[in-house]
């Protein structure tokens, strides 16, 4: 089994961690990726192109997430997310279908939107943002954004449960915006989130930290499962199988010793 398989195993194991562990990885990048500092910097030439509200423009984000780890995501008429566990594809014309792809073993597993969102947020507690306040309107990586505090009503108290930065103009269809916002439980009316902090116990760790945002006007995002990928129906086979079905030899190869 290659080192890439080991990476897939680690990614699967991370999914079983506690909410604090899930959110810990992005927190390390707060200082260098903080929009408040970014607002005072001169944007790089790669980030000077302002985003356009155009469904034919492909948006690319790179960063780190408490859900995906380091990732690169293309946004068009759907999402194509590349992360440690492989690829995830969702298309707005098939809104209830999400496909996870294991690029090493060339297999895929279909899930419903609800199943995948539940898996994606594993261990991170839910919040219910009932209202939001505008803090300021900074530049994040050269892109105009709106900075919000999000609040939840808990009994008679108004509790701050989120802080987030959204692009002023969402360069995608409303259905795509809505799907992306569901990951972070942010109402889509506030815009396309590029940095999100969410309350976990008494802390407010980062669960989305975007490092780069750029567009490619007129580009198409490939939202189809390659024809040579084989279907698998459970996560064990998806992560560890060789060719779609999980055999004893696959596990022995991974653990590098015979199973008793």
C-alpha positions as CSV (number, residue, x, y, z in Angstrom):
1,X,0.0,0.0,0.0
2,X,1.4,3.4,-1.0
3,X,2.0,6.4,1.2
4,X,-1.1,8.0,-0.3
5,X,-3.2,5.2,1.1
6,X,-1.7,5.9,4.5
7,X,-2.9,9.5,4.1
8,X,-6.4,8.3,3.3
9,X,-6.4,6.2,6.4
10,X,-5.2,9.1,8.6
11,X,-8.0,11.3,7.1
12,X,-10.6,8.7,7.9
13,X,-9.3,8.4,11.4
14,X,-9.4,12.1,11.9
15,X,-13.1,12.0,11.2
16,X,-13.6,10.1,14.5
17,X,-11.9,12.7,16.6
18,X,-13.5,15.1,19.0
19,X,-14.8,18.5,17.8
20,X,-11.8,20.3,19.4
21,X,-9.4,18.0,17.6
22,X,-11.2,18.5,14.3
23,X,-10.9,22.3,14.6
24,X,-7.4,22.4,15.9
25,X,-5.5,22.2,12.6
26,X,-6.8,25.5,11.1
27,X,-6.2,27.4,14.3
28,X,-2.4,27.5,13.8
29,X,-2.8,29.7,10.7
30,X,-4.9,32.4,12.3
31,X,-2.0,34.9,12.6
32,X,-0.8,34.7,9.1
33,X,-4.3,34.4,7.5
34,X,-6.2,37.0,9.6
35,X,-8.2,39.2,7.4
36,X,-7.7,42.2,9.8
37,X,-4.0,42.0,8.9
38,X,-4.6,41.2,5.3
39,X,-6.7,44.3,4.9
40,X,-3.6,46.5,5.5
41,X,-1.4,44.6,3.0
42,X,-1.0,45.3,-0.7
43,X,-2.6,42.4,-2.5
44,X,-0.5,40.3,-4.8
45,X,-0.8,40.5,-8.5
46,X,-2.5,37.1,-8.5
47,X,-5.3,38.4,-6.2
48,X,-6.0,41.7,-7.8
49,X,-8.7,40.4,-10.1
50,X,-12.0,41.2,-8.4
51,X,-14.6,38.4,-8.4
52,X,-17.5,38.8,-10.8
53,X,-21.1,37.6,-10.2
54,X,-20.9,35.3,-13.3
55,X,-22.0,31.7,-13.3
56,X,-19.5,31.1,-16.1
57,X,-16.5,32.1,-14.0
58,X,-14.8,29.3,-12.1
59,X,-13.8,30.3,-8.6
60,X,-10.8,28.6,-7.0
61,X,-10.2,28.7,-3.2
62,X,-7.2,27.3,-1.4
63,X,-6.9,27.0,2.3
64,X,-7.5,24.8,5.4
65,X,-10.7,23.6,7.0
66,X,-11.6,21.8,10.2
67,X,-13.7,19.5,7.9
68,X,-11.3,18.9,5.0
69,X,-7.8,19.7,6.3
70,X,-5.7,21.5,3.5
71,X,-7.9,21.8,0.4
72,X,-8.3,23.3,-3.0
73,X,-11.8,23.9,-4.2
74,X,-13.2,24.8,-7.6
75,X,-16.6,26.5,-7.8
76,X,-18.7,26.6,-10.9
77,X,-22.2,25.1,-11.3
78,X,-21.2,23.0,-8.3
79,X,-18.2,22.2,-6.1
80,X,-15.1,20.1,-6.8
81,X,-13.1,19.8,-3.6
82,X,-9.6,18.2,-3.5
83,X,-8.3,17.3,0.0
84,X,-6.4,14.6,1.8
85,X,-9.2,12.1,1.4
86,X,-9.3,12.5,-2.4
87,X,-12.1,14.5,-4.3
88,X,-15.6,15.4,-3.5
89,X,-18.0,16.4,-6.3
90,X,-21.4,18.1,-6.0
91,X,-23.4,19.6,-8.9
92,X,-26.4,21.9,-8.7
93,X,-28.3,19.9,-11.3
94,X,-28.1,16.9,-9.0
95,X,-28.6,18.6,-5.7
96,X,-29.2,15.5,-3.6
97,X,-26.1,13.6,-4.9
98,X,-22.6,13.9,-3.5
99,X,-19.7,11.8,-4.8
100,X,-16.5,11.1,-3.0
101,X,-13.6,9.9,-5.1
102,X,-10.5,8.0,-4.1
103,X,-8.0,9.0,-6.7
104,X,-5.4,6.4,-5.8
105,X,-7.6,3.3,-6.1
106,X,-9.9,4.9,-8.6
107,X,-13.1,4.2,-6.8
108,X,-16.1,6.4,-5.7
109,X,-18.9,6.3,-3.2
110,X,-22.2,8.1,-3.6
111,X,-23.9,9.8,-0.7
112,X,-27.0,11.9,-0.2
113,X,-26.5,15.6,0.6
114,X,-27.6,15.1,4.1
115,X,-25.3,12.1,4.7
116,X,-22.3,14.0,3.3
117,X,-22.9,17.2,5.3
118,X,-23.3,15.1,8.4
119,X,-20.0,13.4,7.7
120,X,-18.3,16.7,6.8
121,X,-19.3,18.4,10.1
122,X,-18.5,15.3,12.2
123,X,-17.7,16.3,15.8
124,X,-18.4,20.0,15.3
125,X,-21.5,21.1,17.3
126,X,-24.4,22.7,15.5
127,X,-25.2,26.4,15.9
128,X,-28.3,28.3,14.9
129,X,-27.5,31.8,13.7
130,X,-30.6,33.9,14.1
131,X,-29.1,37.3,13.5
132,X,-25.8,38.8,12.4
133,X,-24.1,42.2,12.8
134,X,-21.7,43.8,10.3
135,X,-18.3,44.5,11.9
136,X,-16.5,46.0,9.0
137,X,-15.8,45.5,5.3
138,X,-12.2,44.5,4.8
139,X,-10.2,43.2,1.9
140,X,-9.4,39.5,2.2
141,X,-6.7,38.5,-0.2
142,X,-7.6,41.5,-2.4
143,X,-11.3,40.6,-2.5
144,X,-14.0,42.9,-0.9
145,X,-15.6,41.1,2.0
146,X,-18.1,41.7,4.8
147,X,-17.1,40.8,8.3
148,X,-19.9,39.5,10.6
149,X,-20.6,38.4,14.1
150,X,-23.3,35.7,14.3
151,X,-25.6,35.3,17.2
152,X,-27.9,32.6,18.6
153,X,-30.8,33.1,21.0
154,X,-30.3,30.7,23.9
155,X,-33.1,31.2,26.4
156,X,-33.2,35.0,27.1
157,X,-29.6,35.5,26.1
158,X,-28.1,36.6,22.8
159,X,-24.9,34.5,22.4
160,X,-22.2,35.1,19.9
161,X,-21.7,31.7,18.2
162,X,-19.8,32.6,15.0
163,X,-17.6,35.1,13.3
164,X,-17.3,35.0,9.5
165,X,-16.1,36.8,6.5
166,X,-18.1,36.6,3.2
167,X,-17.4,37.8,-0.3
168,X,-19.5,40.9,-1.1
169,X,-20.5,39.3,-4.4
170,X,-21.1,35.6,-4.6
171,X,-19.6,34.5,-8.0
172,X,-21.9,31.5,-8.3
173,X,-25.5,30.4,-8.6
174,X,-27.7,30.7,-5.5
175,X,-28.0,26.9,-5.3
176,X,-24.2,26.6,-5.1
177,X,-23.9,29.3,-2.5
178,X,-26.6,27.6,-0.4
179,X,-24.8,24.3,-0.4
180,X,-21.5,25.8,0.6
181,X,-23.1,27.8,3.4
182,X,-24.7,24.6,4.8
183,X,-21.3,23.3,5.8
184,X,-20.9,26.2,8.2
185,X,-24.5,26.7,9.2
186,X,-24.4,30.3,7.9
187,X,-27.5,31.7,6.2
188,X,-26.8,32.1,2.5
189,X,-28.1,35.7,2.6
190,X,-24.9,36.9,4.1
191,X,-22.7,35.8,1.1
192,X,-20.0,33.3,0.2
193,X,-17.9,32.5,3.3
194,X,-14.2,32.5,3.0
195,X,-13.2,32.5,6.7
196,X,-15.4,31.1,9.5
197,X,-15.0,30.8,13.3
198,X,-17.5,28.9,15.2
199,X,-18.2,28.4,18.9
200,X,-17.0,25.1,20.3
201,X,-17.5,25.0,24.1
202,X,-16.1,28.3,25.3
203,X,-13.7,28.7,22.4
204,X,-14.1,30.2,18.9
205,X,-11.8,28.1,16.7
206,X,-11.4,28.6,12.9
207,X,-13.2,26.0,10.9
208,X,-12.5,27.6,7.5
209,X,-9.3,29.5,6.7
210,X,-9.0,30.6,3.0
211,X,-5.5,31.5,1.9
212,X,-6.1,32.3,-1.8
213,X,-9.1,33.3,-3.9
214,X,-9.0,33.7,-7.7
215,X,-11.3,33.3,-10.7
216,X,-10.9,31.9,-14.2
217,X,-13.6,33.6,-16.4
218,X,-15.4,31.2,-18.8
219,X,-13.7,28.1,-17.3
220,X,-15.7,24.9,-16.7
221,X,-15.5,22.9,-13.5
222,X,-15.5,19.1,-14.1
223,X,-18.4,17.8,-12.0
224,X,-18.5,14.2,-13.3
225,X,-17.2,10.9,-12.0
226,X,-14.6,9.6,-14.4
227,X,-15.8,6.6,-16.4
228,X,-12.9,4.3,-15.2
229,X,-13.8,4.8,-11.5
230,X,-15.5,1.8,-9.9
231,X,-18.5,2.1,-7.5
232,X,-18.1,1.1,-3.9
233,X,-20.9,1.1,-1.3
234,X,-19.2,1.5,2.1
235,X,-16.4,3.7,3.6
236,X,-14.1,0.8,4.4
237,X,-14.0,-0.4,0.8
238,X,-13.7,3.2,-0.4
239,X,-10.6,3.9,1.7
240,X,-8.9,0.5,1.7
241,X,-10.1,-1.5,-1.4
242,X,-8.2,-2.0,-4.6
243,X,-10.7,-1.9,-7.4
244,X,-14.0,-1.3,-5.6
245,X,-14.3,-4.4,-3.3
246,X,-12.5,-4.9,0.0
247,X,-10.6,-8.1,0.3
248,X,-8.5,-9.6,3.1
249,X,-5.4,-9.1,1.0
250,X,-6.1,-5.3,0.8
251,X,-6.1,-5.0,4.6
252,X,-3.0,-7.2,4.9
253,X,-1.2,-5.0,2.4
254,X,-2.2,-1.9,4.3
255,X,-1.1,-3.3,7.7
256,X,1.8,-5.1,6.1
257,X,1.2,-8.3,8.0
258,X,-1.2,-11.3,7.8
259,X,-4.5,-10.9,9.6
260,X,-5.2,-13.7,12.1
